[in-house]
Amino acid sequence: MVNNIAEGTSPLMEKVSSFFESVPGFSHNFTAIARWVFVVLAIYILLRAILSLLSSKTPSEIWAYLSIGNALAMPITHWENVIGRAKSCDINLDVKTVSKNHATLIRKSDGKWILNDLNSSSGNKVNGHPISKPTLVRIGDALTIGNVDCTLASTSLEEDKHNHEARAILSGRFTPWKSIIALSIFQVLLVIQLIISKGSSLPPSVPIVFFMFTGIMWLYSILVRSAGMTAFEIDSIAFFLSTLGLAVVATSSPEEIVKQFVTVCMGMGLFFFLCWYLRDLDRALKSRRILLIASVALLLLNIAIGTYKYGAINWISVAGFSIQPSELIKVSYIIIGSATLDELFQKKNLGLFIGFSIFCLLALAYMGDFGTAAIFFITFLVISFMRSGDFSKLFLFIASAAGAGLMVLRFKPYVLGRFSVWMHAWDFADAGGYQQVRTMSAGASGGLVGLGAGEGWLKKVAAADTDLVFGVLSEEWGLIIALLAIFSIVTFSVFAVKSIKAGRSTFYTIAACASMTLFIFQTILNVFGSVDLLPLTGVTFPFVSNGGTSMIVSWGLLAFLKAADTRENASIAVKRFKVKGGEVE
């Protein structure tokens, strides 16, 4: 059935195409008007979501108090707190008997508190008993931290109520309906434009896929909204970018539209699974060893039986489908690299991550996938800095990477060839700079609003729908929509940084920042490489480039951003729990 649809054997498309052609001037006038309508709808959908994300605020909340004597009650405003003499500590005790980083006090999602000693010189006690391992602390318990006597005290009912009301007011409401309606109109017009452009040669699978995708968007919105969620900015942006991705496939490789749609559905499935999975932090932490072993095994399997394609051995063929293990490992890499506050003080934990990172980089270099290796390295730097805050280590890592890069240029001539063309594409317009020159020419011909979906010629150039997809967007959809797609990725990254202040665990904030680092650096390499501002590395544009594994992983990485979104009723990845003042996330 699917094969027949993909081959375009149905007479339906011929009848629809003939109908449009029978109306004098319809095709020309529709394309001329629709190009501007697409831009208006894209601006409405994306800017509405982007501005809401950038303006969102999460109030400062007090979860408990650390009472010292009868006079001082220090508010605890985070779930994970470092107690110590250093000014950088969340709870500062400026007493000589207290170490600079003395202990951690961590709140679990069920409301319980855990006190853990950080190899302090004077130790800690709970109700008079010395502790040597993470220890449960209840409200009202007496604590001795470096000879400082204090008590863990609860917040009042009035404070709990104020916290809940403040979160509801500042978090705001971004319901999906306006954006989904606008995007549905966008998709209907897109199908009509593709029929006009492609005529009877357009496989009927294309309109069927867009119809099904529209239905999935509505079903998703209804289900998630019925669960009480009121923040759909991230979701609506992902839906729009996925729509552009399906449009690119429909114009460049329409016979692959069904496969790409299936991977969108699989990506959404992975997104839902990870949102559920990340709700339980302990569960996520326990899985890291299994993920590490599976990732190493997958890379070794790739090296052993991988297929050489596009200059790298980074593909495995399974039942007629090609997958990129290095893409799938991105999700595991984020979970393995992220850490809770307690783990940030464990050198063994960091050493394991560094060892795993080195293995990944060496494996990718051996496979010749230097674009993905560069993305992993940048993500490694971000995670390492967020875990240690040590610039000196970063300089050492960068220097080592620079040395390794020189070795690559020495022993991999084709990589050196790409660098020799860099910034000189027009000098090699029919050789090494062939793709970049065509991309820039096609992009320039699209102007602000594009030529119309299916009307471009860049799709005939090799890798147009993957490495050069920014050129396809610029040519057929116009510079405005192409730049909005980039700005959407940037917005994800800015929102990830904003989540640091309100994050309830360093695990979630590191994961969000690391996953969005993957997004933004991958986008930079894709866009700048296609227009000769950087060497062409062969990486994809998240959600937009043709590629099933890339689409699945793009949706999967988005779950980490959702898990860091602590606004009121914002995320299905944040578990709700009961406190005295009512129900709060």
N, C-alpha and C positions, 0 to 999 in steps of 0.2 A: 504493500500500500504506500509506504513512505517513498520507496523507489519510484513508483509511478508518479507520485506527486512531484518529486524532485525533478523528474524528467520533463515535466510540463506537458503530459499527454492529455490532460483535461481540455475540452473545448471551451471551458468557462472563460479562460483568459482571452481567447480570441473574440468571444462575444462582447466582453467588457471593453476590450481595446477598440473593437470596431464601433461600439456605441460612442466612445469619446471622440473617435476620429470623424464620426458622422456629424458632429456638432461643429459648425464652422467657427474656427478661431478658438475653440475651447482649450485645446492643448497649450497653445502659445500663451493665452491670457491667464490660464490657471497657473502655469509655471511662473509667469511674471509676478503675479499677485502672491502666490504661495511662498515664494522666497522671502518676502517681507513678513508674511504671517508667521513663518517658522521662526524668524529672528525675534519677533514680538513675544511669541509663546515661550521661546527659550529664555529670554530675558526675564519674563514673569516667573517661570518655574524655578530657575536657578537663583536669581537675585532674591526672590522671596525666601528661599531656603537659606541661602548664604548669609543674608543680612540677619536673619533670625538666629543662626548659629553664632555669628560674630558678636551679636549684642546680648547673647544669653548670659545670665549670671546665676551663680550658686551662692546662697547666703552662707556666712560664717555661722557654724552651729556649735553649741556647747554640749558635749556628750556626758561629761562628768566633771568633778572638781577634785583637785588634790589639795586637801586642807592641811596646812602646817600650823600646829598649835591652835590657838583660839582666835587668831587675828587674820591670817592670810589664807585665802582660798583661790588657788590657781586654776583657771578654767582649762579644760582639756578640749581642744577644738579639732583634733584629728583622731582617726582610728589607730594610726600607727605613730607612736611618739618615742623620741629619744630623750631620756632624762640624763642631765649631766651639767657640769660646770661651764662647758663651752657655750659661747653666745649663740652658736648655730643650733643648739639643741631646741627641741620643741618645748620642753619643760626645763627651764633654766633654774638650777639650784646653785647659787654662787657661794658655795661653802668649800673650804679646803679639803674636807674629808670626802667630798664627792669627786669622782673622776671626771675628766672632760666628757667622755662618753661612757656613762656609768651603767645604764640599764635601758631596756625598752619596755614600754607599757602599751599593749596592743589590744584593741577591741575586736572581738569576733562578730560575725554577722548575727549570731544569736544573742548578742548583748553581753557576753562574758568577757572578762578582762584577763590578760595573761602578762605576768611580769617575768622578765628574763634578764639575768645578769650578763654584762658584757666584759667579763674578766676584770671587774673593777678591783681596786686595791682594798677597799673596806667592806665590800659585800653588801648584801641586802637581806632583809628579813620580812616575813609575812606572819603577822600575829605572834611575833617573837621567835619564830623558827627560821634559821638561816636557809637560804635556797641555793641550789647549785644547778638547777635546770628550769625551763619554763614552768611557771607555777600559776595556778588559777587564783585570781583575786576577786573577791566579791565586794559589792558595795558595803561600806562600813568596816572593812578589814583595816587593821593597823599595819602600816608599812614603815620599815626603817631603811632608808636609802642613804648609804654613806653616813650613818650615825644621825641622820635627820629624820625625826619622827613625824609621820604624816598619816592621813586617813583618806581613803578613796570614798568620796561622797557623791551622791546622786544629784541630778538636776531636779528642780521643782516641777510640779504639774504645770504651772504657768509658763515656765521656760520651754517645756516640751510642746505645749500648745503654740507658743510663739514661733518655735523652730518650724513646726509644721505649716503654720500660716505663712511665714516668710518664704519658705521653699515654694509654696503654691503660687505666691504672688510673683516672685522673681523668676521662677522657671517659665512662666507663661504657657500658652497653648499654641501648638502648631499642628492642627488637624490636617489630615491628608486630602480632604475632598477637593478643595480648589486646585491643588497641584495635580491631582489624579485626573480631574476633568480636563484641565489644560493639556496634560500629557496625552490623554486619550484622543483629543482633537488633533494634536500633533501627529500621532500615529496614524489616524485615519487619513489625514492629508498626505502623510508620507506614502502610504500605500497607493493612493490615487496618483501621486507624482511618479512613483516607480512604474505603475502601469502605463502612464503616458510616455515615460522615457523608454521603457523596455518593450512596450507593446506586447504582442502575443508570445514573445520569447521569454517573458518573465514566468518562471515556474509558479504554479498555483500554491506551492508550499510557502512562498513569501507572504502573501496576504493572510494565509492560514496561521502562520507563525506569529505575525503581529496581532492578529485577533486573539490568539491564545495568550500571548504575553499581556495584552490589555486585560484579559479576564483574570490572569494570575495577579496582576497589580491590584485590581479591585478586591479580589478574594483576600489577599494579604492585608490590605488596608482595613477591610471589614473585620477580619479575625483579630488583628492586633488592636484595633480601636475598641472592639468589644471587650478586650482584656483590660481596658482602662488607660492605655498608652496615649499620650497627648503630644509627643514630640516626634515628628516625622521628617525633619529636615534631612538627616543623613540618608534615610530610605528613599526620599523623593529624588535626591541628587543621584543616587546609585541607579534608580530606575531610568532616569533620563540618560545617563551615560551608557547604560546597557542598551537603551533604544538606539543611540548613535552607533554602538557597536554592531547591533543587528542590521542597521541601515548600511553600514560599511560592507558587511558580508553580502547583503542583498544586491549591492551594486557591483562588487568585485568578484565574488564567488557565490552566486545565488544557489548553486547546487549544494553548498555547505550550510545553508541557513537552518535546516532542521538540526544538524549536529550542533551548531552554535547555540541554538535555542535550548537544546537538551542540557548543554553545559551551563547555561544561565540558570536553569532549574536546579541543576546539581549544586551550583554555587550558592543559590538561596537555601538549599537544604543544608549545606555545610555551615552557612551563616546561622541558621536556626540552631543547629546542633552545637556550635561553639558558644552561642549565646546561653544555651542551657548549661553547657559544660562549664563555662566560666563563672556561673552563678555560685558554685561551690569552690572556694579558693583552695581548700585542702585537697579536693579531688584533682584540681589542675596541677598542683604541686607534686602529687604522688605519681602522676603520669609521665613526668619528665624523663625518667630513666628509660621507660619503654619507648618514648618518642625518640630519644637519642640513639638507642640501639637500632630502631627501625630506620632512622634517617641515615645512619652509617651504612646499614645493609642496602638501602635503596641506592645510595650513591655508588657503592661497590658494584651492585648489579648493573647500574647504568654504564660503568666503566667496562664491565665484562661483556655485556650483550647490546650496548647502546648502538644506535644507528647514526652514521655520519650524515649530518644535514646542515646546510647553511654555515659550513665552516667549523662545526663543533659536533662532538659526540654526546649530545645531550637529549636524545630522544629514545624512547623504548616503544616498540610496536606491540600492541596487545589486541588480538581479535579485530584487526583492521583499524584500530584507533592508535594514534600516536600521543604519548604523554611525555611531559618534561618533569622528571623527578626533582630537578633543582627548583622548579616552581612550587611543587608540593611541599618541599622541605622548608620553604619560607615560613609556613604556619608553625611547624615544629620548632624552628629556630627562634621564633619570638617567645614561645612558651618556655623553652629551655633557657633562654637568655634572661628573661624577666625574673625578678626576685622580690621577696618580701623584705621588710625593713630588717628583720633579724638576720636574713641571709646576706645582707649588704656588709655585715661585719665578719663574715666567714670567708677567709681566704681560699679555703678548699673549694667552696662553691664557685667562686670566680675563676679559679684555676681550671675547673672542669669545663666551664663555658669557653675559656680561651683555647683550651685544647680542642674542643669540638669545632670552634671557629677556624682554627688553623687547618684541621682536617678538611672542612668544607671548602676552604679557599684552595688548598692543594688539589683536591679532587676536581674542582671546577676548572682550575688552570690546566690540569692534565687533559680534561675533556675539550679544552679550547674555548670554553664559554666565559670569556673575560669580561663581557658586559655584566653577566649575572654575578661574577666574582667581585666586580667593583661595587655592585649594589650591596652584596653581603658585607663587604669591608666597611662601607660607610655606615651601615646599620650596626655593625660590630662596634665602631667608634662611638656611636650614639649610646648604645647600651652600656658600654664600658664606662663612659663618662658619667652617665646617670647612676651607675652602680658605685663608682668610686669618687667622682668629683675631682679626679687627679689629672691635671693637664700634662704633667711630665710623662705619664704613661702613654698618653695619646700621641705626644711627639715621638716617642720611641716606636710606637706602632706605625705611625705615618712614615718615619724614616726607613723602617724595615720594608714597608710596602713599596716605597720609592725604589729601594734597591732591587726588590723582586720585579718591579715593573721594568727596570733597565735590563734585567736578565731576560725577561719575556721578549723585549724588543730585539735583543741580541740573537735569541734562538728561535723566534717565531717571525720569519720574514713577512708573512701576510699581515700580521698586526702592525709591523713597522710601515708596511705599504699604506695602511689606512691613515696612519699619522702623517705620512708624507703628503697625502691628499688634503689633509685637514687645513681649512682656511684657503685652499687653492682649488676648490672644486671646479671653478670655471676654466681653470687652466687645463683640466683633464675632463672636459665635458663629455667626451665619448669613451673615457677609460675609467679610472678610479672614481671620478666625480660624477659619473653618469646618473646615479640615483638622486644625489643631492640637487644637481642642476635641474632635473626634471621636476623634483618636488617643489623647488622655489619658483620655477616657471608656472607650474600648475596652480600653486597657491596664490601667486600674483594675479592670475587670470580670474580667480574666484571673487576678488574684490571683497566688499564688506558683507554681502548677503549670499554669495555663491552663485553657481550656475544652475543649481537645482539637483536634487538627488538623482543619480544615474546619468547625469549629463557630462561628467568629467571624462578625461582621457588618462589621467595618471594611473587609474586602476589597471591599465595594461602593462605597467612597469613592474618588474619583479619585486616582491615584498611590499607592494603599495599598501596593502591592507594590514600590515604588521609593523615593520620598521618605519615606513613612510606614511603612516596613517594620519599624521598631522597635516600632511599635504593634501590628502583626500578630503579631510574635513574642511580645510581652507578653500579648496577648489569647489566642492559641491555644496557646502553649507555656509561658506563665507568666513571671513576673519573674526567676526563678532562671536559666532557660536564656537569656533575653534578656541578662541581666547577664554570664553566662558568655561569650556571644558577644563582648560588648564587651571583657571581660577577656582574651580570646584575642588580639584585635588589640593591646591594650596590651602583652601578653607578647611579641609579635613585636617591638615597639618597644624594650622593655627588653633583649631579647636582642641586638638590633642595636647598642645602646649598649655592651653587654658585649663585643661583637666587636672594638671599637676597640683594646683592649689587646693582643689576640692576633692582630690582623689582619696579614696578610703583605704587604699593599699598601694605601696610602691610597685607591686606586681602589675596592677592594672595601668598605672600611669606610664611605667617603663614600656609595657606591651603596646599601649596606644601610641606613644611617641615613636617606638621602633617600627611598628607596622606602617605608620604614616611616613616615616623616613623612607621606607621601601617604596611607598607610593610616589613621593615627590621626587626622589632621586631617579627612579625609573622613568618618570615623566620627563625630567630634565634630559636624561640621556636620549630618550626617544625623540623629543621635539628638537632639541639643539643639534642632535646628530643628523636629523633629516634636513636641516637647513644650514649645515656646515659650520655651526658655532662650536660643535664638539665632534670628535671622530664618530663615525657611524658604528654603533656597537651591537645592533641587532636585538634590542630589548623592546618590550611591548609597552603600549600606553594602557594603563589600568582601565578595564571595562570596555575600552573602545577598539583596541586592536583585535583582529581576527585570531583566535587561538583558544581552544577549549580549556586547556590547563590554566592559562592565564586568567580566563574569565572566572573559573571556579575559585582560584586562589584570591582574586580581587575581592569577591564577596566574602570569602573566609577571613581575610585580613580586616575587613570592615567590622567584624564582630568584636575585635579588640577595642576599636573606638567606641562601640556601643557599650562595652563593659566599663569604660571609664566615664561614661556620661551619667552623673549622679543627680541630674535635675529631677524634679518631681514628676513621676510617671513617664520618664523619658525612655527607659530602656527595658526590654524584656530580659536583658543580660544582668540586671541588678535585682537581687532577691529582696522581697519585702519582708519586714519583720515587725513584731509588735513592741511598742514601747508604751509608757504610761499615758502619754498624751494622745494616743490614737495610732493609726496605721501610717508608717513612714517607710520609704524604700530602704 
